[in-house]
Amino acid sequence: PRMAAAPPPPAPRMAAAPPPRPSSLPPQQQLQERLACRDMEESASAQEPFSTPKKSGSTETHTGEEETGLTDFTRIPKALDLKFEELDCDNALCATVIKTKEAWTKKHKRNLLAKMEKTALLKNDKKSERDKAFDLLDALSRSGSLSVECAELHVIVAATHNFDRSLMETVIQDNVNPIEKMERSTLIVASAIHDKTPEEMLRDQTQLSRVNQYSPGLFGS
């Protein structure tokens, strides 16, 4: 007996997309809405503000820095004090307060081809110049919504190494090499600033052995 083949299944029907609705807004308002949407997308995709990544190797961690990967520069003085208490066995290092003069000197050019000019800035002038700088930064970054790339932040932190005697008395009477003491203080400050141990600040094993002879307290047992 002959068997009839089954009929093929019906092809699925695709629903056509409805045509876009004509906008009832005037063209000027449509353009404003598109520009606003574009600004929102740029703000959402903008990167975070410039910051210095936290370096590894530190024996101390600060709250919140490990999660965000940022370095809080306001914590540097406190980190220096902790390093002084931990590694400075002579208690020779101490924090230093920097005070600037009342009048500052501003060097500037009116344009690229003009000569360098000097202007004295008093108290009110310094406030005016600072406000101008922050207004310019606010305009360039769109009130902080855009990141500032290729920028430099200069932070000045000072520390003083005190000797009990004068330089000649330290060398002759105490039989102490002041350069070795200063090198130890420099390593202590650098380890706090760069967030590394004193061992990592030295170049090789030869330098490590040399410094370990007169400053064994810098390194762990």
Number of C-alpha atoms within 10 A of each C-alpha: 3 4 5 6 6 6 6 6 6 6 6 6 6 6 6 6 6 6 6 6 6 6 8 7 9 8 10 8 10 13 12 11 12 11 12 11 12 12 12 12 11 12 15 11 11 12 13 11 12 15 17 12 13 16 13 12 12 13 8 10 10 11 7 11 13 14 8 10 13 15 17 14 12 9 10 17 17 12 18 23 16 14 16 21 13 13 19 19 12 11 13 15 23 16 15 12 10 9 6 7 6 9 12 14 12 12 10 12 11 9 8 7 7 9 10 11 11 11 10 11 16 14 10 8 13 17 12 12 13 11 12 12 12 11 12 13 14 14 12 14 13 12 11 14 17 20 17 16 10 6 8 10 8 5 9 6 14 13 17 12 14 13 15 8 11 9 12 12 13 15 13 10 9 10 10 14 13 14 9 13 17 15 13 22 21 15 19 23 22 16 21 22 15 15 21 19 19 21 18 12 16 14 9 10 10 10 12 17 13 11 19 15 9 13 17 15 14 20 13 7 5
